[in-house]
Each structure stands twice: as structure tokens, then as C-alpha cells.
Amino acid sequence: MDALKLLALDEEDLGVVSAHVQDAVFKVAGISYDARRGQLFLVINRFVWENADGKRRSFERRRAVLSFKRVVAVRSLGFDRGNAEAVLDLLALRFSIKGEGPEGSIELVLAGEAAIVLDVECIEVQLADTGGAWETAFRPRHPEGA
């Protein structure tokens, strides 16, 4: 498979990126925020949903970087930012517009009722595989109706 590279500049694009990062896992140590440049980066291990057709016995995860630009503030809820080894499970990305936009908030919805909320000037999100693919026998599962 070729390395995935996506750019989101609106809510529809963000939905596509969100689908590709669903069930990505990352350590707190993999979160990097540069307030001066207004950028937040996550080093993630994403589940390769685009190859998970149900006909395979094994699946794949890939190392990737998820970057957010034009970030003016970051808040986290439901996890200890001081525990660098804590592993977080990313479920979805959601955008809430502020006023008439384009500014708003991007919520990184995490398992266990945790979240990272980014106040942004506008949507500018990039997802890029950086290599490091490996096989996994486990496909993420979600409760019915969740």
C-alpha cells in the first residue's frame, strides 16, 4: 500500500481524516504543541481501515503523524498529561464552528470519556503515514449502537 497523505480544510474533509484515524492509538509523549507556531502534532499508530475488508485474517497498523495548524489554545480532559507512557485511543475528530466561522473548536474524542480540544482559527489538518507498518491480528470492535 502506498503511504496515505490527506489534507482537511473543511468539515467534510475532516470527516474523511476522522475515518482514517478512528481507533488510532498514541502515547501522551507523542503529543507535541508549539504555541508560538500554533501547531499541534500527534505521532499515532493508526489502524488501516481501508484494508480491513473482513476477508483477511490479519490487519495492519501504520505509524503516522496527525498535525493541526492555526491552533490558538489546547485543553485536555480525562487523562493525566504528566503520564508520558499513558496510551490513548482516538475515536473521532469533531468540529464545532464559532459564530459564522471559520474559527471554532476541533475535538479529538478519546476512549474513556477523555478528549483534547483545540481552539482553531480554521480547519487545517494533515494526516501522513510515515512508514513503520506492521501486522496485527486484532481488528478494533465497538459495541452495537455506539
C-alpha positions in Angstrom: 0.0 0.0 0.0 1.1 3.5 -0.7 1.6 5.9 2.1 -1.6 7.8 2.9 -1.5 11.6 2.8 -4.6 13.7 3.5 -5.3 17.4 4.0 -8.5 18.7 5.6 -9.6 22.3 5.1 -13.3 22.0 5.8 -15.7 19.8 7.9 -16.3 17.3 5.0 -12.5 16.8 4.6 -12.2 16.5 8.4 -14.7 13.7 8.4 -12.5 11.8 5.9 -9.5 12.2 8.1 -11.5 11.2 11.1 -12.5 7.9 9.4 -8.8 7.1 8.8 -7.7 7.8 12.3 -10.5 6.0 14.1 -9.0 3.6 16.6 -5.5 5.1 16.3 -3.5 4.8 19.5 -0.8 7.1 20.8 1.1 7.8 23.9 0.8 11.1 25.8 4.5 11.5 25.0 3.5 11.6 21.3 1.6 14.9 21.7 3.6 18.0 20.8 2.2 21.5 20.9 4.1 24.6 19.6 2.1 27.6 20.9 4.4 30.1 19.1 3.7 28.5 15.7 0.1 27.4 16.6 0.7 23.8 15.7 -0.1 20.5 17.5 1.3 17.2 16.3 0.3 13.6 17.3 2.5 10.6 16.5 0.0 7.9 16.1 -0.3 4.2 15.3 -3.4 4.2 13.0 -5.4 1.1 12.2 -5.5 0.8 8.4 -9.3 0.7 7.9 -9.0 1.0 4.1 -7.6 -2.6 4.1 -9.9 -4.1 6.7 -12.5 -5.6 4.4 -13.3 -8.6 6.6 -11.8 -11.1 4.2 -8.4 -11.1 5.8 -7.1 -12.9 8.9 -4.7 -10.2 9.7 -4.8 -6.5 9.7 -2.3 -3.6 9.6 -1.3 -0.6 11.7 0.9 2.2 10.4 2.9 4.9 12.1 1.6 8.3 11.1 1.6 12.0 12.1 -1.6 13.9 12.6 -1.0 17.7 12.5 -3.2 20.6 13.3 -2.3 24.1 12.3 -3.7 27.5 13.3 -4.2 26.3 16.8 -4.7 29.1 19.4 -5.4 27.1 22.5 -5.4 23.4 23.7 -7.3 21.8 26.5 -7.3 18.2 27.6 -9.9 16.3 29.7 -10.0 12.9 31.3 -6.3 11.8 31.2 -3.1 12.7 33.0 -0.8 14.8 30.7 2.0 14.1 33.1 2.0 10.4 32.4 4.0 10.2 29.2 3.6 6.5 28.9 -0.2 6.5 29.1 -1.8 5.2 25.9 -4.8 7.0 24.4 -7.3 5.7 21.9 -8.6 8.2 19.3 -12.2 7.6 18.3 -13.1 10.6 16.2 -12.4 14.2 15.2 -15.3 16.7 15.5 -15.5 20.3 14.6 -17.8 23.0 16.2 -18.0 26.3 14.4 -17.8 29.5 16.4 -20.2 32.2 15.2 -20.1 32.4 11.4 -16.7 30.8 11.3 -14.2 29.8 10.0 -12.9 29.7 13.6 -14.1 27.0 16.0 -13.0 24.0 18.0 -11.7 20.6 16.9 -12.4 17.9 19.5 -10.3 14.8 19.5 -12.7 12.3 21.0 -10.8 9.7 23.1 -11.9 6.4 24.7 -12.8 6.6 28.3 -14.7 9.9 28.0 -11.4 11.8 27.5 -10.8 14.5 24.9 -8.3 17.0 23.6 -10.0 20.2 22.4 -8.2 22.6 20.1 -9.4 26.2 19.5 -8.5 26.9 15.9 -8.7 29.9 13.5 -9.9 27.5 10.8 -9.6 23.8 9.9 -6.2 22.9 8.6 -5.4 19.3 9.4 -2.9 16.9 7.8 -2.5 13.1 8.1 0.6 11.5 6.7 1.8 7.9 7.1 5.5 7.9 7.9 6.2 4.3 7.5 6.7 1.6 10.1 3.8 -0.6 9.1 3.2 -3.9 11.0 0.6 -6.7 11.0 -1.9 -7.2 13.8 -4.4 -10.0 14.3 -6.8 -7.7 16.1 -9.5 -5.5 14.5 -10.9 -2.8 16.8 -14.5 -3.5 17.8 -17.2 -1.2 19.0 -20.3 -2.1 21.0 -23.5 -2.3 19.0 -25.2 1.1 18.7 -22.1 3.0 19.8 
